[in-house]
Amino acid sequence: MSQKRKHAEGIGEPNNLRKFKKQRSGIKPSRNQPHARKRSQQPKTGEDESQADSVNTLKSRIRNLKRLLGHVDSNPKNRMPQGVRIERERELETCEHELAEKQTAQRETEFRNKIIGKYHHIRFFGEC
């Protein structure tokens, strides 16, 4: 039968005690670890997610352009050549226009699917 360690033996060796403690750190898994799943690795299904991704990319591009143009306006040190500024403003307008088109198309498809579902529901009960 083994004997218990004396208190004096445990004090002198802090490294041995560390290996027995359960490590809990707030460190998130890094991107190169296999169990850390990235958003881009998720399987995409159909047209809806690709359209949603493009809507989100358009929104982020619009936000970046607005911030860029606003930053140039507020700080006189950050001057931008007039040609580049006009190009960025045109790009902003086109992105906003494309976003509006995609959002209206998305609303129309959602409405159409809703109406089709209602019609199917009514037709199903009408046959009974």
MOMOUR-V636558 format. One record per helix or strand of 2 or more residues. SS is the DSSP state (hx for helix, st for strand). FROM is the first residue (numbers start at 1). LEN is the number of residues. Records with the same first field share a line. If there is no record, write none. Layout:
SS->FROM-LEN / FROM-LEN
//
This chain:
hx->7-5 / 14-7 / 39-3 / 46-29 / 82-46
//
